Amino acid sequence: MQFTAQMIAGFLKGEVIGNANATVSDLAKIEEGREGSLSFLANPKYTEYLYTTASSIVLLDKSIEIDSTKEIKATLIKVDNARAAMGMLLNMVQEALNPRKKGIEQPSFIADGVKVPEDTYIGAFAYLAKGVTVGEGTQIYPQVYLGDNVKVGKNCILYAGVKVYHDCVIGDNCILHAGCVIGADGFGFAPVNGEYEKISQIGNVILEGDNEVGANTTIDRATMGHTIIGRGTKLDNLVQIGHNVVTKENNIFCSQVGVAGTTKIGAWNTFAGQVGVAGQCEIGNQNTFGAQSGIPGNIGDKQVLMGYPVIPARDWARQAVYLKRLPDMQRDLQQIKKELSNKE
């Protein structure tokens, strides 16, 4: 497919600078651009590539200043947010290349009484148990399992191999990637007579809507009540959310984050890769936790934290610098002790 700069600018409500008839049929990083490709520039530290890229069109964030003394060969499309604009284009291309499917493939199993809307897709070997409800426009790919009384909202995508245990609720516009498991038992055991006795997990999981759950991510059902993932929250691949965790809206959990049971999390927090959160904590709003941080207790609002236990990121960075100097400091200390000893 080919698109002109004018067409793209019209779709994005951007401003064309250069040849409005320039065409693109491919996408590329700005530093790897070639003729016929579209790139974007949202981070000022990559501005130097604007003057050397071979891309035909570059989406440019309006906040980035251009050096008027340098030549730019590409046609520019100025937009308020180049990264978001690129995302809109990628979504459009994705829909064009992979249109939504419809119909029911065979063999698949749909329990008696389960109603499937006409514009829904059910892939081969999918299993929809008794009491399942599926919203309009939802795509259920092959080998998906939906347990008894599972509710799936409108316009969801459940990719191959997704497993949703009984009584769980998936809100509208959710994307569940291959192999994720929603509603497996929470990790509940009690020592009895020298053995561990399993504690039944009779709650469920609720995804409030507009959620994305990465491949092989697991969200455990509540012991009682609900494990709740707030609206707009995004979970990367290989994330583990424990039983009875409750999050508010628009949190980000990067790969390999683990959140232990009964923790409560506010809104708009970012957990970088491999962050670990202890159980029964309360975390506020708009915090950022650096990669591999450990959170052993309660956290307030609007902090940037790192390390274990987490401390302000600037303090952690200073500590990291001093750790590198420890051998020299140890040597200096020994030298001072030796000199003092000699004076005695």
C-alpha positions in Angstrom: 0.0 0.0 0.0 1.2 3.5 -0.8 0.3 6.7 1.0 1.2 10.3 0.2 2.3 12.9 2.7 -1.0 14.7 2.1 -3.0 11.6 2.9 -1.1 10.9 6.1 -1.3 14.6 7.2 -5.0 14.6 6.6 -5.5 11.5 8.7 -3.3 12.8 11.5 -4.3 16.5 11.2 -0.7 17.4 10.7 1.2 20.1 8.8 3.2 19.1 5.7 6.5 20.8 5.1 8.0 19.8 1.8 6.6 17.6 -1.1 3.0 16.8 -0.2 3.0 14.2 -3.0 5.9 12.2 -1.5 4.9 8.6 -1.2 5.7 5.8 1.3 5.0 2.1 1.4 7.2 1.0 4.3 8.2 1.9 7.8 11.7 2.3 9.2 13.6 3.7 12.1 14.8 7.2 11.3 18.5 6.1 11.5 17.8 3.2 9.1 15.5 5.1 6.8 15.5 4.5 3.0 13.6 5.9 0.1 9.9 5.1 0.2 9.9 4.6 4.0 8.1 6.6 6.8 9.9 7.3 10.0 9.1 9.4 13.1 11.1 11.6 15.4 9.8 12.2 18.9 13.0 12.1 21.0 15.3 15.2 20.7 18.4 13.1 21.1 17.8 11.5 17.7 17.5 14.9 15.9 20.8 14.5 14.1 19.3 11.8 12.0 16.7 14.2 10.6 19.5 15.7 8.5 20.9 12.4 7.2 18.0 10.0 7.0 17.0 8.7 3.6 13.3 8.2 4.6 10.9 9.9 2.2 8.6 11.2 5.0 9.3 11.9 8.7 6.6 12.4 11.3 8.1 15.2 13.5 7.1 16.2 17.0 6.3 19.9 17.0 8.3 20.4 20.2 11.6 19.5 18.4 13.6 22.5 17.1 15.0 22.3 13.5 18.4 23.8 12.5 17.5 25.9 9.6 21.1 26.0 8.4 21.0 22.2 7.6 19.4 20.6 4.7 16.5 18.1 5.2 15.7 15.9 2.2 12.7 14.2 3.7 9.2 15.6 3.6 8.1 16.5 7.2 4.7 16.1 8.8 4.5 18.1 12.0 2.2 16.7 14.7 1.6 17.4 18.4 2.8 13.9 19.4 4.9 12.0 16.9 5.0 8.8 18.9 1.2 8.7 19.3 0.7 9.6 15.6 2.9 6.8 14.6 0.9 4.5 16.8 -2.3 5.6 15.0 -0.8 4.8 11.6 0.5 1.4 12.8 -3.0 0.5 14.0 -4.5 1.5 10.7 -2.0 -0.7 8.8 -2.6 -3.5 11.2 -6.3 -3.4 10.6 -5.8 -3.3 6.8 -3.4 -6.3 6.8 -5.3 -8.3 9.4 -9.0 -7.6 9.1 -11.3 -8.8 11.8 -12.5 -12.3 11.3 -16.1 -13.5 11.6 -17.8 -16.9 11.9 -17.3 -20.1 13.8 -14.6 -22.5 12.7 -14.9 -26.3 13.3 -14.1 -28.3 15.2 -14.9 -26.1 18.2 -17.0 -26.6 21.3 -19.8 -24.2 22.3 -21.9 -25.3 25.2 -25.7 -25.4 24.9 -27.3 -22.0 25.6 -24.2 -20.0 24.8 -25.1 -17.3 22.3 -22.4 -16.0 19.9 -23.1 -12.7 18.2 -23.0 -12.8 14.3 -19.9 -10.6 14.0 -17.9 -12.6 16.5 -15.1 -15.0 15.5 -14.6 -18.4 17.2 -11.4 -20.2 16.0 -10.9 -24.0 15.7 -10.6 -26.0 18.9 -11.8 -23.1 21.0 -13.9 -24.2 24.1 -16.7 -22.1 25.4 -18.2 -23.7 28.6 -21.7 -23.5 30.1 -22.8 -20.0 30.9 -20.2 -18.1 28.8 -21.2 -14.8 27.4 -19.3 -13.1 24.5 -19.8 -9.5 23.4 -20.2 -8.2 19.8 -17.1 -8.0 17.6 -14.9 -10.2 19.9 -12.2 -12.4 18.3 -11.6 -15.7 20.0 -8.6 -17.5 18.3 -8.0 -21.2 18.2 -7.4 -23.2 21.4 -8.8 -20.6 23.7 -10.5 -22.0 26.8 -13.4 -20.1 28.5 -14.6 -21.7 31.7 -18.0 -21.8 33.2 -19.8 -18.5 33.4 -16.9 -16.4 32.0 -18.0 -13.1 30.6 -16.1 -11.5 27.7 -17.0 -8.0 26.6 -17.3 -6.3 23.3 -14.4 -5.9 20.7 -12.0 -8.1 22.6 -9.2 -10.1 21.1 -8.2 -13.4 22.8 -5.2 -14.9 21.0 -4.4 -18.5 20.6 -4.1 -20.5 23.8 -5.6 -18.0 26.2 -7.1 -19.7 29.3 -9.8 -17.9 31.3 -11.0 -19.9 34.4 -14.6 -20.0 35.6 -16.5 -16.9 36.7 -13.9 -14.4 35.5 -14.9 -11.2 33.8 -13.1 -9.6 30.8 -14.3 -6.1 30.1 -14.8 -4.4 26.7 -11.8 -3.7 24.3 -9.4 -6.0 26.1 -6.5 -7.8 24.3 -5.2 -11.1 25.8 -2.1 -12.4 24.2 -1.1 -16.1 23.5 -0.8 -18.3 26.6 -1.9 -15.8 29.2 -3.9 -17.3 32.1 -6.7 -15.4 33.8 -8.1 -16.8 37.1 -5.8 -19.6 38.0 -5.8 -20.4 41.8 -4.1 -17.9 44.1 -1.1 -19.2 46.0 -2.9 -20.3 49.1 -1.8 -23.0 51.5 -1.8 -23.5 55.3 0.5 -25.8 57.3 -1.6 -28.5 58.9 -0.1 -31.6 60.8 3.2 -31.1 59.1 1.8 -30.8 55.6 0.5 -27.9 53.5 -3.2 -27.9 53.1 -4.6 -26.2 50.0 -6.9 -23.2 50.7 -9.7 -23.1 48.1 -9.7 -20.0 46.0 -13.4 -19.2 45.4 -13.1 -15.6 44.1 -12.5 -14.4 40.5 -10.6 -11.9 38.3 -12.1 -8.8 36.8 -10.5 -6.9 34.0 -12.4 -3.6 33.9 -11.8 -2.9 30.2 -9.3 -1.4 27.7 -6.7 -3.8 29.2 -3.9 -5.5 27.4 -2.4 -8.7 28.9 0.9 -10.0 27.5 1.9 -13.5 26.5 2.2 -16.0 29.3 1.2 -13.5 31.9 -0.8 -14.8 34.8 -3.5 -13.1 37.0 -4.6 -15.2 40.0 -8.2 -15.4 41.1 -9.0 -14.1 44.6 -9.3 -16.3 47.6 -12.6 -14.6 48.2 -14.0 -11.5 46.4 -12.1 -10.2 43.4 -8.7 -9.6 41.9 -9.3 -6.4 39.9 -7.2 -4.9 37.1 -8.3 -1.3 36.6 -9.4 0.1 33.3 -6.6 1.0 30.8 -3.9 -1.0 32.7 -1.3 -2.7 30.4 0.6 -5.8 31.5 3.7 -6.9 29.5 4.7 -10.6 28.9 5.5 -12.8 31.9 3.9 -10.7 34.6 2.5 -12.3 37.7 -0.3 -10.7 39.6 -1.3 -12.5 42.9 -4.7 -13.1 44.5 -6.8 -10.3 45.6 -4.6 -7.6 44.1 -6.6 -4.5 43.3 -5.3 -1.8 40.9 -6.9 1.4 39.7 -6.7 2.7 36.2 -3.8 3.1 33.7 -0.9 1.3 35.4 2.0 -0.1 33.4 3.6 -3.5 34.4 6.7 -4.3 32.4 8.0 -7.8 31.8 8.6 -10.1 34.8 7.0 -7.8 37.4 5.6 -9.8 40.3 3.0 -8.5 42.7 2.2 -10.6 45.7 -1.3 -11.1 47.0 -3.7 -8.5 48.5 -1.7 -5.5 47.4 -3.6 -2.3 46.5 -2.2 -0.1 43.8 -3.4 3.4 42.7 -3.5 4.9 39.3 -0.9 5.8 36.6 2.0 3.9 38.2 4.9 2.4 36.1 6.6 -0.7 37.2 9.8 -1.4 35.1 11.1 -4.9 34.4 11.5 -7.4 37.2 10.1 -5.1 40.0 8.9 -7.2 43.0 6.1 -6.0 45.2 5.5 -7.6 48.6 2.1 -8.7 49.7 -0.5 -6.5 51.5 1.2 -3.3 50.5 -0.6 -0.1 49.5 0.9 1.9 46.6 -0.3 5.4 45.7 -0.6 7.2 42.4 1.8 8.3 39.6 4.9 6.5 40.9 7.7 5.2 38.8 9.7 2.2 40.0 13.1 1.4 38.3 14.0 -2.0 37.0 14.6 -4.8 39.5 13.4 -2.6 42.4 12.0 -4.3 45.5 8.9 -2.8 47.2 8.6 -4.2 50.8 6.0 -1.7 52.2 3.6 1.1 51.5 4.5 3.9 49.0 2.8 7.3 48.7 2.3 9.4 45.5 4.4 10.9 42.7 7.8 9.3 43.5 10.6 8.0 41.3 12.1 5.1 43.2 14.7 2.4 42.7 16.8 -0.3 44.4 16.0 -2.6 47.3 14.4 -1.5 49.4 13.3 1.3 47.1 14.7 4.8 47.7 14.6 8.0 45.6 16.3 7.2 42.2 18.8 10.0 42.6 20.0 8.7 45.9 20.3 5.2 44.4 22.4 6.5 41.6 24.7 8.2 44.0 25.0 5.0 46.0 25.9 3.1 42.8 28.7 5.5 42.2 30.1 5.1 45.7 29.9 1.3 45.4 32.3 1.4 42.5 34.7 3.4 44.6 34.6 1.0 47.6 37.9 -0.8 46.8 39.8 2.5 46.5 38.1 3.8 49.7 39.1 0.6 51.5 42.7 0.9 50.3 42.8 4.6 51.4 41.3 3.6 54.8 44.0 1.0 55.3 46.7 3.4 54.4 45.4 6.0 56.9 45.2 3.4 59.6 48.8 2.3 58.9 50.0 5.9 59.0 48.3 6.6 62.3 49.7 3.4 63.7 53.2 4.4 62.8 52.8 7.8 64.5 51.9 6.0 67.7 
